[in-house]
């Protein structure tokens, strides 16, 4: 049970940090709670940044996870626009960018990640953009206009989502992916091919196996030289080539860092008074039974709840099944589980109809599922993955057989 004298400091005001503070109060944490964010914003939802906010359909206010009044009600102090420069683990305090020193009883690092930048001087030119923060999109929107030539570097989810919004807003869009196919790290070749077709038929110029060799232009990138020898004129560039975990603060404090801040299944570092959650945390996932860093809002929130439980003396391991989503055009993709190591792909539904589910199996056991415009399938799929259900591939593909009937009897 916590004491009113305790102080929980959460560094990072994203999805994970916002979840920690709420979960602490839900678990009757009686101490002081301080949420520190380096952006001049209360915690907000990031997924709409590359979708509805970029397209102009969502307001800033609509992105807030909760209002200022809600944090007041939770008795959470929100110190926004403030950076944490150092951690003193011996004295159990942190140094802030404004010179203040703040003590803590428990410290949660929810520092997130930052976009991986192009390894080129052009990375910082004024029309080269990254998608991570509200400020990033505000800067991008001024040039995001009908008829402009948009180059998207990277055929992952962020890049493809930005491309779809570009087409919707009347831009001319080219996507470059250095790998042989889009979504190569996360999807089967059949799913990559589906998304390439979906984008091309809607007006996106998708080029795979091609990279940028040179950027031309003084103040801005005006053209790019491609690896196939062609040149492309551009007005805007969006770079989506991955995320780098913000683990420098932990590293400087002597905590273990390896592709993020290493924590156990209870979100604790080797210093039991310091925890880490979200995109910055390389955590032990109890379901996967291994260390993994997952860039996912649901995972960040679930890890946040795990950390709050740990702080409140309730050791509840993090065993959640990873799940994700991506909205591109009128295609709602919902994913559960991780497909690495699958030996068979079973398709339920017709790819041409743009409503289907792809089941990734290993030895007949459902490892993961990609559901496109099939929310009912996705709900059943979550159970199949979580319960490691073994299925008959032929029955799985047969839409005359109810998907629920393939679940084990309760």
C-alpha positions in Angstrom: 0.0 0.0 0.0 1.3 3.4 -0.9 1.9 6.4 1.4 1.0 10.0 0.9 4.7 10.8 1.3 5.7 8.8 -1.8 6.4 10.5 -5.2 5.9 8.8 -8.5 7.5 10.7 -11.3 6.7 9.7 -14.9 9.0 10.9 -17.6 7.2 11.0 -21.0 3.7 12.3 -21.7 2.6 9.9 -24.4 0.2 7.0 -24.4 2.3 5.0 -21.9 2.8 7.8 -19.5 -0.8 8.9 -19.6 -1.8 5.3 -18.8 0.6 5.0 -15.9 -0.8 8.0 -14.0 -4.5 6.9 -14.5 -3.7 3.3 -13.5 -1.9 4.5 -10.3 -5.0 6.3 -9.1 -7.2 3.4 -10.1 -5.0 1.2 -7.9 -5.4 3.6 -5.0 -1.9 5.1 -5.1 -2.0 7.7 -2.4 1.3 9.6 -3.2 2.1 12.6 -5.3 2.1 12.0 -9.1 4.2 14.1 -11.5 3.9 13.6 -15.3 6.7 15.3 -17.2 6.6 15.8 -21.0 9.1 17.6 -23.3 6.4 18.7 -25.7 4.2 21.7 -24.9 1.1 19.5 -25.0 -0.9 17.4 -22.7 -0.7 13.7 -23.7 -2.4 13.1 -27.0 -3.2 10.2 -29.3 -0.5 9.7 -31.9 -2.1 7.3 -34.4 -4.4 10.0 -35.9 -1.4 12.2 -36.8 -0.7 10.4 -40.0 -4.4 10.0 -40.7 -7.2 12.3 -39.7 -5.0 15.1 -38.3 -2.8 15.3 -41.4 -5.9 15.3 -43.6 -7.4 18.2 -41.5 -10.4 16.1 -40.4 -9.4 16.0 -36.7 -8.7 19.0 -34.4 -5.9 19.3 -31.8 -8.4 19.1 -29.0 -9.9 15.9 -30.3 -6.5 14.2 -30.0 -6.2 14.8 -26.2 -6.2 11.5 -24.3 -7.9 13.4 -21.4 -8.5 17.0 -20.5 -6.5 19.2 -18.1 -9.5 19.0 -15.8 -9.3 15.3 -15.8 -5.7 15.4 -14.7 -6.7 17.8 -11.9 -9.3 15.4 -10.8 -6.8 12.6 -10.7 -4.5 15.0 -8.7 -1.7 14.6 -11.3 0.7 17.4 -11.8 1.5 17.8 -15.6 4.8 19.5 -16.2 4.7 20.0 -20.0 7.4 21.6 -22.1 10.0 20.3 -19.6 13.0 18.0 -20.3 14.7 15.7 -17.9 18.4 16.0 -18.3 19.8 13.4 -15.8 18.9 10.8 -13.2 20.8 10.5 -9.9 20.0 7.0 -8.8 21.9 7.4 -5.5 20.0 10.5 -4.4 16.9 9.4 -6.2 16.2 12.6 -8.0 16.2 14.0 -11.5 17.6 17.2 -13.0 15.2 19.2 -15.1 15.9 21.5 -18.0 14.8 24.6 -16.0 17.4 23.8 -13.3 15.0 22.3 -10.8 15.9 19.0 -9.0 12.9 16.7 -8.3 13.0 13.8 -5.9 11.2 10.5 -6.6 10.2 7.4 -4.8 9.5 5.6 -8.0 10.5 6.7 -11.5 8.9 5.6 -14.7 10.6 6.2 -18.0 8.1 6.4 -20.8 10.3 8.4 -23.1 9.1 6.8 -26.3 11.0 7.0 -29.5 12.0 9.4 -32.3 11.9 8.9 -36.1 15.0 7.5 -37.6 16.5 10.2 -39.8 18.0 9.9 -43.3 21.8 9.5 -43.2 22.2 12.5 -45.4 22.6 16.3 -45.0 19.2 16.6 -46.8 17.6 15.1 -43.7 17.1 18.5 -42.1 16.0 20.5 -45.2 12.8 22.5 -44.7 10.6 20.3 -46.9 11.8 17.0 -45.4 9.3 15.8 -42.8 8.9 13.1 -40.2 5.7 12.0 -38.5 5.9 11.7 -34.8 4.5 14.8 -33.0 1.8 17.4 -33.4 4.5 19.9 -34.3 5.7 17.6 -37.1 2.3 17.6 -38.7 1.7 21.3 -38.2 4.9 22.0 -40.0 4.0 19.5 -42.8 0.4 20.7 -43.3 1.4 24.1 -44.7 2.8 22.5 -47.8 0.4 19.5 -48.0 -1.6 20.9 -50.9 -3.4 19.7 -53.9 -1.2 19.1 -57.0 2.1 19.0 -55.0 4.5 16.1 -55.6 4.9 14.1 -52.4 7.7 11.6 -52.0 7.3 9.1 -49.2 10.5 7.2 -48.3 9.7 3.9 -46.6 6.9 1.5 -47.4 5.9 0.7 -43.8 2.6 1.5 -42.1 3.5 5.2 -41.4 4.6 5.7 -45.0 1.6 4.0 -46.5 -0.8 5.8 -44.3 0.7 9.2 -45.2 0.5 8.2 -48.9 -3.2 7.4 -48.6 -3.9 10.8 -47.0 -1.8 12.5 -49.8 -4.0 10.9 -52.5 -7.1 11.9 -50.6 -5.9 15.5 -50.5 -5.1 15.6 -54.2 -1.3 15.3 -54.1 0.8 13.3 -56.6 2.4 10.6 -54.4 5.4 8.3 -54.9 6.4 5.7 -52.4 9.9 4.4 -52.4 10.7 1.1 -50.6 14.3 -0.2 -50.7 13.2 -3.7 -49.9 11.7 -5.9 -52.6 8.2 -5.3 -51.3 6.3 -3.0 -48.9 5.6 -4.1 -45.3 8.4 -6.7 -45.8 9.3 -7.0 -42.1 5.7 -7.5 -40.9 3.6 -9.1 -43.5 3.5 -12.1 -45.9 4.3 -11.5 -49.6 0.6 -12.0 -50.4 -0.4 -9.1 -48.1 2.4 -6.9 -49.3 1.2 -7.5 -52.9 -2.3 -6.7 -51.9 -1.3 -3.3 -50.4 0.9 -2.5 -53.4 -2.1 -3.1 -55.7 -4.5 -1.2 -53.4 -2.2 1.8 -53.5 -1.4 1.7 -57.2 -5.1 1.4 -58.2 -5.8 4.5 -56.1 -3.1 6.6 -57.7 0.0 6.0 -55.7 3.3 5.4 -57.6 4.7 2.5 -55.6 8.3 1.6 -56.4 10.0 -1.2 -54.6 13.6 -2.3 -54.6 14.6 1.3 -55.2 16.4 3.8 -53.0 17.5 7.4 -53.1 21.0 7.9 -54.2 21.2 11.7 -54.1 19.1 14.7 -53.1 19.2 17.9 -55.2 18.4 21.4 -54.1 19.7 24.1 -51.9 17.3 25.3 -49.2 14.8 22.5 -50.1 14.9 19.1 -51.7 13.8 19.8 -55.3 14.6 16.4 -56.9 16.0 13.0 -56.0 18.3 10.7 -58.0 17.1 7.1 -57.7 19.1 3.9 -57.7 17.6 2.9 -61.0 19.1 6.0 -62.6 15.9 7.9 -62.9 15.2 11.4 -61.4 12.1 12.5 -59.6 10.9 16.1 -59.0 9.5 16.6 -55.5 7.8 19.3 -53.5 7.6 17.5 -50.2 9.3 14.5 -48.6 8.0 12.3 -45.8 10.4 9.9 -44.3 9.1 6.8 -42.5 12.1 4.4 -42.0 11.5 3.4 -38.4 11.8 4.5 -34.8 14.8 4.9 -32.5 14.1 4.3 -28.8 14.8 7.3 -26.5 17.0 5.4 -24.1 19.8 7.9 -23.6 18.6 9.0 -20.2 18.6 5.5 -18.9 22.0 4.8 -20.5 23.5 7.8 -18.8 22.1 6.6 -15.5 23.9 3.2 -15.9 20.8 1.2 -16.6 20.9 -1.7 -19.0 20.1 -0.7 -22.5 19.8 -2.9 -25.6 17.4 -1.8 -28.3 15.6 0.2 -25.6 15.6 0.1 -21.8 15.7 -3.5 -20.6 13.0 -4.4 -18.1 11.5 -7.5 -16.7 7.9 -8.8 -17.1 6.8 -6.4 -14.3 8.3 -3.3 -16.2 11.2 -3.0 -13.7 14.8 -2.2 -14.6 17.6 -3.7 -12.6 17.1 -0.7 -10.3 13.8 -1.7 -8.7 12.8 1.9 -8.2 13.0 2.7 -11.9 10.6 1.3 -14.4 10.2 1.7 -18.2 7.3 1.3 -20.5 6.2 1.9 -24.1 8.2 2.3 -27.2 11.4 2.9 -25.2 11.2 -0.4 -23.3 12.7 -3.7 -24.4 10.4 -5.7 -22.1 9.9 -9.4 -21.2 6.6 -10.2 -22.8 5.0 -13.1 -20.8 3.0 -14.3 -23.8 5.9 -14.4 -26.2 8.3 -15.4 -23.4 11.1 -13.2 -24.6 12.5 -9.7 -24.7 10.9 -7.5 -27.3 10.3 -3.9 -28.0 6.9 -3.2 -29.5 5.8 0.0 -31.1 2.1 -0.1 -30.5 -0.4 2.0 -28.6 -2.2 -1.0 -27.0 1.1 -2.4 -25.8 2.2 0.9 -24.4 -1.0 1.2 -22.4 -0.8 -2.4 -21.2 2.8 -1.9 -20.1 1.7 1.3 -18.3 -0.9 -0.7 -16.3 1.8 -3.3 -15.5 4.1 -0.6 -14.2 1.3 1.0 -12.0 0.6 -2.4 -10.5 4.2 -2.9 -9.7 4.5 0.5 -8.0 1.4 -0.3 -6.0 2.9 -3.6 -4.8 0.8 -5.9 -7.1 3.2 -7.9 -9.2 1.1 -8.8 -12.2 3.2 -9.9 -15.2 2.8 -8.4 -18.6 1.4 -11.2 -20.7 -0.6 -9.4 -23.3 -0.8 -10.5 -26.9 0.5 -7.7 -29.2 -2.0 -6.1 -31.5 -2.0 -3.2 -33.9 -4.0 -1.4 -36.6 -3.5 0.7 -39.7 -6.0 2.7 -41.7 -5.2 3.3 -45.4 -7.9 4.7 -47.7 -11.1 2.7 -46.9 -9.0 -0.3 -45.7 -9.0 -1.0 -42.0 -6.3 -3.4 -41.1 -6.3 -5.0 -37.7 -3.4 -7.3 -36.6 -2.9 -9.6 -33.7 0.2 -11.6 -32.8 3.6 -11.7 -34.5 4.0 -13.7 -37.7 7.8 -14.5 -37.4 8.4 -18.2 -37.9 5.1 -19.0 -39.7 5.2 -22.0 -42.1 1.7 -21.6 -43.7 -0.5 -18.7 -44.7 -4.3 -19.3 -44.9 -6.5 -16.7 -46.6 -10.2 -16.5 -45.6 -12.1 -14.4 -48.0 -11.1 -12.9 -51.4 -8.3 -10.4 -51.6 -10.0 -8.8 -54.7 -13.0 -8.0 -52.5 -10.8 -6.1 -50.1 -12.4 -7.9 -47.2 -10.4 -10.9 -46.0 -8.3 -12.3 -43.1 -4.9 -13.8 -43.4 -3.9 -16.4 -40.8 -0.3 -17.2 -40.1 0.2 -20.7 -38.9 3.1 -22.7 -37.5 2.5 -26.5 -37.2 -1.2 -25.7 -37.5 -1.2 -23.3 -34.5 -2.4 -19.7 -35.2 0.5 -17.3 -34.6 -1.0 -14.1 -35.9 -3.8 -12.7 -38.1 -4.2 -9.8 -40.4 -7.8 -8.8 -40.9 -8.7 -6.3 -43.6 -12.2 -4.8 -43.2 -13.2 -7.8 -41.1 -13.7 -6.7 -37.5 -15.7 -9.8 -36.6 -12.9 -12.1 -37.7 -10.5 -10.0 -35.7 -12.3 -10.5 -32.5 -12.3 -14.3 -32.9 -8.6 -14.1 -34.1 -7.5 -12.4 -30.9 -8.8 -15.4 -29.0 -7.2 -17.9 -31.4 -3.8 -16.3 -31.0 -4.1 -15.8 -27.2 -5.1 -19.5 -26.7 -2.7 -20.8 -29.3 -5.5 -22.6 -31.1 -4.6 -25.4 -33.5 -6.8 -25.4 -36.6 -7.6 -27.3 -39.7 -6.3 -25.0 -42.6 -9.1 -26.2 -44.9 -11.8 -25.4 -42.4 -10.1 -22.1 -41.7 -10.3 -21.1 -45.3 -13.9 -22.3 -45.8 -16.2 -19.3 -45.2 -19.2 -21.6 -44.9 -17.8 -22.7 -41.6 -18.2 -20.3 -38.7 -14.9 -19.0 -37.4 -16.1 -19.2 -33.9 -16.8 -22.9 -34.3 -13.0 -23.4 -34.7 -12.4 -22.2 -31.2 -12.0 -24.9 -28.5 -15.1 -25.6 -26.4 -15.2 -23.6 -23.2 
